[in-house]
């Protein structure tokens, strides 16, 4: 199973289409006609449930029934979101802060090198590691949500490129598009690894 962001042909998307073709070394998959998908789409409910359980899905039976009854590629959706969540700092694990500070070298000027000094200043000002962690994790989630939404809706664009669109699709072993992976933002929150759907672990006292 592969994943590719395919851009449909159109008057204003020609440069992107050409770039995509060069990257793939061939023709861009057309999104209008999907070939037969096979594999997980031929599993029965028991097999799908077992697969989702193995993949770590919460309520694997619900994911399996949706795949079978609604024809939604929930396997691809779940796996994409599971992997995307790995880019977010782990719940309640603040070790990344000290790991960042441990590798800090004064006077660095490369991209993102301001993180260490900023953390040092926040800690010196009395900020707690748990609060810094919560801010970073929530902001990472909000960015991930925005990107999931952007994958299927570019929003309001300039008039010259108003018809530009794209779509995340699943591909087979030959790189052929076999189906859309959409609505990712709708399932992102429920797959928070903490199981709390981004709610704080505990109430924290605030200064008056």
C-alpha positions in Angstrom: 0.0 0.0 0.0 1.3 3.4 -0.9 0.0 6.9 -0.5 0.3 9.7 -3.0 -1.0 13.2 -3.3 -2.5 13.4 -6.8 -3.4 16.6 -8.6 -6.1 16.4 -11.2 -5.4 17.8 -14.7 -6.7 21.3 -15.4 -5.9 24.4 -17.2 -4.2 26.1 -14.2 -2.7 22.9 -12.7 -0.6 22.0 -15.7 2.8 22.9 -14.1 2.0 20.9 -11.0 0.8 18.0 -13.2 4.1 18.1 -15.1 6.1 18.1 -11.9 4.1 15.2 -10.5 4.6 13.2 -13.7 8.4 13.8 -13.6 8.5 12.7 -9.9 6.6 9.5 -10.7 8.5 8.8 -13.9 5.3 8.3 -15.8 1.7 9.4 -16.2 -0.2 11.0 -13.3 -3.0 8.7 -11.9 -6.4 9.8 -13.0 -8.8 10.2 -10.2 -12.1 9.7 -12.1 -11.8 5.9 -12.5 -10.5 3.8 -9.7 -9.2 0.3 -10.5 -10.2 -2.7 -8.3 -8.7 -2.4 -4.9 -8.7 -6.0 -3.6 -6.6 -7.0 -0.6 -8.2 -5.6 2.6 -11.4 -4.7 0.7 -12.0 -8.4 0.2 -11.8 -9.3 3.9 -14.9 -10.2 5.9 -16.0 -8.4 9.1 -14.1 -10.8 11.4 -10.9 -10.5 9.4 -11.2 -6.7 9.2 -11.8 -6.5 13.0 -8.8 -8.6 13.7 -6.7 -6.4 11.4 -7.8 -3.1 13.0 -7.2 -4.7 16.4 -3.6 -5.6 15.3 -3.1 -2.1 14.0 -4.1 -0.6 17.4 -7.4 1.0 16.5 -9.7 1.9 19.3 -13.0 0.1 18.9 -11.8 -2.1 16.0 -15.2 -3.5 15.3 -16.6 0.0 14.5 -13.8 0.7 12.1 -14.3 -2.6 10.4 -18.0 -2.2 10.1 -17.6 1.2 8.5 -15.1 -0.2 6.0 -17.4 -3.1 5.1 -20.8 -1.3 5.2 -19.9 2.2 4.0 -17.2 1.3 1.5 -14.8 3.8 3.1 -11.1 2.9 3.1 -10.8 3.0 6.8 -7.6 1.0 6.9 -5.7 3.6 4.9 -7.4 6.4 6.9 -6.5 4.8 10.2 -2.9 4.0 9.2 -2.2 7.5 7.8 -3.6 9.1 11.0 -1.7 6.7 13.3 1.5 7.6 11.6 0.7 11.3 11.5 0.2 11.3 15.3 3.7 10.0 15.7 4.9 13.5 14.6 3.2 15.0 17.7 5.0 14.9 21.1 3.9 12.0 23.2 1.3 12.5 25.8 2.6 13.5 29.2 6.2 12.9 28.2 8.2 16.0 28.8 11.6 14.4 28.3 12.0 16.1 24.9 12.5 19.4 26.7 15.6 18.3 28.5 16.8 16.3 25.4 16.6 19.6 23.5 18.4 21.5 26.1 21.1 18.8 26.4 22.0 19.2 22.8 22.0 23.0 22.9 25.0 24.8 21.5 25.3 28.6 22.2 25.5 30.9 19.2 23.8 28.5 16.7 21.9 30.2 13.9 20.6 27.4 11.7 16.8 27.0 11.2 14.9 26.1 14.4 18.0 26.7 16.6 16.0 29.2 18.6 14.1 26.4 20.3 16.7 25.7 23.0 17.2 29.3 24.1 13.5 29.9 24.2 13.0 26.9 26.4 15.8 28.1 28.7 14.1 31.5 29.0 10.7 30.0 29.8 12.1 27.7 32.4 14.1 30.5 34.0 10.9 32.6 34.1 9.2 29.9 36.1 7.3 28.0 33.5 6.7 24.3 34.3 7.7 21.7 31.9 4.2 20.2 31.8 2.8 23.6 30.7 5.3 24.0 28.0 4.6 20.5 26.8 0.8 21.1 26.8 1.2 24.3 24.7 3.5 22.5 22.2 1.3 19.5 21.9 -2.0 21.4 21.4 -0.3 23.6 18.7 1.0 20.5 17.0 -2.5 19.0 17.0 -4.0 22.1 15.6 -1.4 22.2 12.8 -2.0 18.5 12.0 -5.8 19.1 11.9 -5.3 22.0 9.5 -3.0 19.9 7.2 -5.5 17.1 7.2 -8.2 19.5 6.1 -5.9 21.1 3.5 -5.3 17.7 1.9 -8.8 17.8 0.4 -9.8 21.5 0.4 -7.3 24.2 -0.7 -9.8 26.8 0.4 -10.3 30.2 -1.3 -7.5 30.7 -3.8 -6.7 33.5 -6.3 -9.0 33.8 -9.3 -6.2 32.6 -11.6 -6.0 29.2 -9.8 -9.6 29.0 -8.4 -10.0 25.6 -10.0 -6.9 24.1 -8.5 -7.5 21.0 -6.4 -5.7 17.9 -5.0 -6.5 14.7 -3.2 -4.7 12.2 -1.1 -5.1 8.7 -2.6 -4.1 5.1 -1.8 -1.9 3.4 -4.4 -1.1 -0.2 -5.2 2.3 -1.8 -5.6 2.6 -0.4 -9.2 2.0 3.2 -8.0 -1.5 3.3 -9.5 -4.2 5.2 -7.6 -6.8 2.9 -6.2 -9.0 5.0 -4.0 -9.3 8.3 -2.1 -8.2 8.8 1.5 -10.4 11.6 2.7 -12.2 13.1 5.7 -9.0 12.6 7.8 -9.8 15.7 10.0 -13.0 14.0 11.0 -11.2 11.1 12.8 -8.0 12.9 14.0 -9.2 13.8 17.5 -10.5 10.3 18.4 -7.1 8.8 17.6 -5.2 10.9 20.1 -2.8 8.3 21.6 -3.6 9.5 25.1 -7.3 8.4 24.7 -8.3 11.8 26.1 -9.1 13.5 22.7 -6.6 16.3 23.6 -8.1 17.0 27.0 -5.6 17.9 29.7 -4.4 15.0 31.9 -5.4 16.9 35.1 -6.6 20.3 36.2 -3.8 22.7 36.8 -4.0 25.7 39.1 -3.7 29.1 37.4 -2.3 32.2 39.0 -4.7 34.8 40.1 
